[in-house]
Amino acid sequence: MLVITGATGRLGSRIVERVLDRVPAETVAVSVRDPAQAVGLQARGVRVRAGDFTDPGSLAHAFEGATRVLVVSAAIRGDGAVAANLAALDTARAAGAEHVLYTSHQASSPTSQFAPQHTHAATEDHLAGLGMPFTSLRNGFYVSTLEYYLGAAVATGRLALPADGPFSWTHHDDLAEVAAIALVGGPDTDPVLTGVTPPLTAPDLLDLGDVAAVASEVLGRPVERVVVDDDEWKQGAVAQGMPAPAADFTLGMFRAAREGEFAVADPTLERVLGRPVASARSAIAALVQA
């Protein structure tokens, strides 16, 4: 039984669809916090069970009979994220899984300026210490992150954000497909999908100046990249309703980008998929036109 967590989320739902393209539905199980959100999968023959990373007992039931488990990283901030991820990994091993996979990030590091990378690094260390076959999928930076900023840029003609650096903007669809390939496995699976993978990224790197240029091309009118001081940006974000801790969290992303943490473009993703992946420019153009 192939078990996938977070199966109703943005990445997990895509992974499930690509797994179902490859194996019968009765060999697939999903662990979701709210089974009511997965009734469509259940109707197709997928086993649907409630599983919450903060409730290991529920995970034990959701992972029952697992041969391979894909743990989509917990959508939790702070120290609770590491504990949640580790609970899922430990439960997968206890359930008898032969291989455990985890959706990490290409910038995973305990010294990153961006807090989620600490979570990924701690989770990877634990996964490597379980004494069993594993895969840590080092995903590129999700291009969908730009959705939070492009709406205002399109409306105002200004992409006003703190100083940044190049990002490995990568599409969920491509990352879902490589995750499905790794989860299904088999004798022909590329060996880079065992252990910690190389960065799984689109082939080009764009900073926010490049993003503004793409938006300008698509819209046929200027979108100016405006660099805002960190403190000034935080004050403005908090004034508009963003909690101060969330603003600090977001500033960590910009600071990490300035340090070059996301400035990695690697050919592995395209090589494993055997096709070109969505370029950052095409993905940004689609977001601008949405």
Order of alpha helices (4+ residues) and beta strands (2+ residues): beta-alpha-beta-alpha-beta-alpha-beta-alpha-beta-alpha-beta-beta-alpha-beta-beta-alpha-beta-alpha-beta-alpha-alpha-alpha-alpha
